């Protein structure tokens, strides 16, 4: 039987997702709900094989290999695996400068 992980959302990640959904809802509340459900379901699937997703490339280039990400285009969900838990740390729009955002958050300890 494969190991299962508890998926936990940080306040920062929840706020990121809320901002995305609120923005989409301005034009299409129905589409916002569909996207919210899609992101939540795919992130919940990390409870089975969280190692399947890639290490965040921008951080890897800086020598940081602790963080992984799931791409749900155009968004990128960053997380960290610890023991039997997956900590969802951020949900970012890939059209932004991800490296600057992540490095700023890491130096402030709020990825």
C-alpha positions in Angstrom: 0.0 0.0 0.0 1.5 3.3 -1.1 2.2 6.0 1.5 -0.3 8.8 1.7 0.5 12.4 2.6 -1.6 15.0 4.3 -1.9 18.1 2.1 -1.9 21.4 4.0 -2.4 24.9 2.6 -0.4 27.8 3.9 -2.2 31.1 4.5 0.0 32.6 1.7 -1.1 29.9 -0.8 -4.8 30.3 0.2 -4.5 34.1 -0.4 -2.8 33.6 -3.7 -5.6 31.3 -4.8 -8.3 33.6 -3.5 -6.8 36.5 -5.5 -6.7 34.4 -8.7 -10.3 33.3 -8.3 -11.6 36.8 -7.4 -9.9 38.2 -10.5 -11.4 35.5 -12.8 -14.8 35.9 -11.1 -15.0 39.5 -12.2 -15.6 38.3 -15.8 -16.9 34.8 -15.2 -18.0 33.6 -11.8 -18.8 30.1 -13.3 -15.4 29.8 -14.8 -13.8 30.9 -11.5 -15.6 28.1 -9.7 -14.5 25.6 -12.3 -10.8 26.7 -12.0 -11.0 26.7 -8.2 -12.3 23.1 -8.2 -9.6 22.0 -10.8 -6.8 23.5 -8.8 -8.0 22.1 -5.5 -8.5 18.6 -6.9 -5.1 18.4 -8.6 -3.4 19.7 -5.5 -5.3 17.1 -3.4 -3.8 14.4 -5.7 -0.4 15.3 -4.2 -1.4 13.2 -1.2 -0.4 10.1 -3.3 2.8 10.9 -5.2 4.1 14.4 -4.3 7.6 13.5 -5.7 6.1 13.2 -9.2 6.3 17.0 -9.8 9.4 18.9 -10.7 11.7 20.9 -8.5 11.1 24.6 -9.0 13.5 25.5 -11.8 14.2 29.1 -10.8 15.1 27.9 -7.3 17.1 24.9 -8.5 19.2 27.4 -10.5 20.0 29.1 -7.2 20.9 25.8 -5.5 17.6 25.4 -3.7 16.1 21.9 -4.2 13.6 21.7 -1.3 10.6 23.0 -3.2 8.6 21.3 -5.9 5.8 22.6 -8.1 2.8 21.4 -9.9 2.0 23.2 -13.1 -1.7 23.8 -13.7 -1.3 26.1 -16.7 -1.0 29.1 -16.5 -0.6 28.7 -12.7 2.2 27.1 -10.8 1.6 25.6 -7.3 4.8 25.4 -5.2 5.0 23.0 -2.2 7.4 21.3 0.1 7.3 17.7 1.3 8.1 17.0 5.0 7.6 13.6 6.6 4.1 12.6 5.7 2.9 16.1 4.8 2.8 18.3 1.7 2.8 22.0 2.5 1.3 24.0 -0.3 3.2 27.3 -0.1 2.1 29.4 -3.1 0.0 29.6 -6.2 1.5 31.9 -8.8 0.6 33.0 -12.3 3.4 31.7 -14.6 3.2 34.9 -16.7 4.7 36.8 -13.8 8.4 36.8 -12.9 8.3 33.7 -10.7 12.0 33.8 -9.7 11.7 37.3 -8.2 8.5 36.5 -6.3 9.8 33.3 -4.9 13.2 34.6 -3.8 11.5 37.6 -2.2 9.2 35.3 -0.3 11.9 33.0 0.7 14.0 35.8 2.2 10.9 36.9 4.1 10.2 33.2 5.0 6.7 33.3 3.5 6.8 31.3 0.3 
